[in-house]
Amino acid sequence: MSSLTELERARLRWRARRGLLENDLIITRYLDAYEHLLTDEDVSALTQLFELGDNELLDILLARAELHGALDTPRLRDIVGLMRAL
């Protein structure tokens, strides 16, 4: 487990800001609940997830689409599962 510095937390939250309010709400709930537990691997996985376009990300978060290709990893499946459960 890695403890994020305040700067790293701020950068992660800034990177998580999205153009769609729905994405912001889901991601913010996840970070509020799990930010203190995130590992370096989790931060790297989230960074990959944040590379998606807003609509594609929303479809994944709402289970209208599944992770595919390089994003279909056990860690990202776990993270998305937690986001969906919140």
Backbone torsions as a table, in degrees:
resi	resn	phi	psi	omega
1	MET	NA	144.8	179.8
2	SER	-120.6	137.0	176.6
3	SER	-94.5	119.0	-179.1
4	LEU	-74.6	139.0	173.7
5	THR	-74.0	166.6	177.8
6	GLU	-59.4	-39.3	178.5
7	LEU	-64.7	-43.2	178.7
8	GLU	-64.7	-39.1	177.0
9	ARG	-62.1	-46.4	-179.6
10	ALA	-62.0	-42.3	179.4
11	ARG	-64.8	-41.8	179.3
12	LEU	-63.4	-45.2	179.4
13	ARG	-65.7	-37.8	177.4
14	TRP	-64.9	-43.5	180.0
15	ARG	-64.1	-28.7	-177.9
16	ALA	-77.5	-14.7	-179.3
17	ARG	-62.6	133.4	-174.5
18	ARG	-124.6	166.6	177.9
19	GLY	-78.8	-21.0	179.1
20	LEU	-103.5	127.7	-179.2
21	LEU	-56.7	-38.5	-178.4
22	GLU	-58.9	-44.1	177.7
23	ASN	-62.3	-45.3	179.2
24	ASP	-56.4	-45.7	-177.5
25	LEU	-63.8	-44.8	-178.8
26	ILE	-65.7	-47.7	-177.8
27	ILE	-66.6	-40.5	179.2
28	THR	-63.3	-42.2	176.9
29	ARG	-60.0	-42.2	179.1
30	TYR	-62.6	-49.0	-178.8
31	LEU	-64.4	-38.3	177.6
32	ASP	-60.6	-38.5	-176.9
33	ALA	-82.2	-35.4	-168.7
34	TYR	-122.1	-2.7	-174.9
35	GLU	-53.7	-40.2	-177.5
36	HIS	-70.0	-13.5	-180.0
37	LEU	-102.7	-5.3	-173.3
38	LEU	-65.7	136.1	175.0
39	THR	-96.1	172.1	175.2
40	ASP	-60.2	-36.9	178.0
41	GLU	-63.4	-40.6	178.0
42	ASP	-63.0	-44.8	-179.7
43	VAL	-62.5	-41.1	177.7
44	SER	-63.6	-42.7	178.9
45	ALA	-64.3	-43.5	178.3
46	LEU	-61.8	-39.5	178.6
47	THR	-59.6	-41.6	176.7
48	GLN	-62.4	-44.1	-179.4
49	LEU	-62.2	-38.5	-178.7
50	PHE	-71.2	-10.3	176.2
51	GLU	-74.8	-18.4	-179.4
52	LEU	-68.2	154.2	172.1
53	GLY	-67.6	157.5	-175.9
54	ASP	-57.4	-46.8	-177.5
55	ASN	-67.5	-40.0	178.3
56	GLU	-64.9	-42.1	178.2
57	LEU	-63.1	-44.3	179.7
58	LEU	-61.6	-42.9	177.8
59	ASP	-58.3	-39.8	178.6
60	ILE	-69.0	-45.4	-178.5
61	LEU	-65.3	-30.2	179.0
62	LEU	-92.8	7.1	178.0
63	ALA	63.6	27.0	173.2
64	ARG	-87.2	-13.8	176.5
65	ALA	-147.1	160.9	179.3
66	GLU	-113.9	160.9	174.5
67	LEU	-62.0	144.9	-179.4
68	HIS	-144.6	163.5	177.5
69	GLY	61.1	-137.1	-177.0
70	ALA	-64.6	-19.4	179.8
71	LEU	-83.3	-13.4	-177.7
72	ASP	-83.2	75.7	179.5
73	THR	-119.2	156.5	178.6
74	PRO	-57.4	-41.1	-178.4
75	ARG	-64.8	-45.5	178.9
76	LEU	-68.0	-35.5	175.9
77	ARG	-61.6	-40.9	177.7
78	ASP	-63.4	-47.1	-178.6
79	ILE	-62.0	-47.5	179.5
80	VAL	-63.6	-38.5	176.2
81	GLY	-60.0	-41.9	177.4
82	LEU	-66.5	-40.8	178.5
83	MET	-62.4	-41.9	179.5
84	ARG	-65.8	-33.4	-177.0
85	ALA	-74.7	-21.5	-179.3
86	LEU	-79.0	NA	NA
